[in-house]
Amino acid sequence: MFEHRQEQMQKLLKENEDFRRIYNHHQELDKRVTAAELGTAPMEDLALNQLKKQKLLAKDKLARIMDASAA
């Protein structure tokens, strides 16, 4: 995630509590989605789709924070 902006992301993780909280939430969602897709944590399709939407919303929030900090 945001491979081309690693330096900025690391700085925000250290300095911005909201960014860090959203990032950690995104990481947790990613683990849950991956586990469901691999079958290690079975989940109904509707629940999986909701997790994916939450993950995407978190990623969008992270991108907005990164864009605002770069301006």
BELQUIZI-V408345 format. One line per field, one symbol per residue. phi: phi as a letter, one per 20 degrees, with the letter a starting at -180 (. if undefined). A space follows every 50 residues. Layout:
BEGIN
phi=???
END
This chain:
BEGIN
phi=.lgecgffffffffdcfffffffffffffffffffffenfcgbfgfffff fffffffffffffffffffef
END
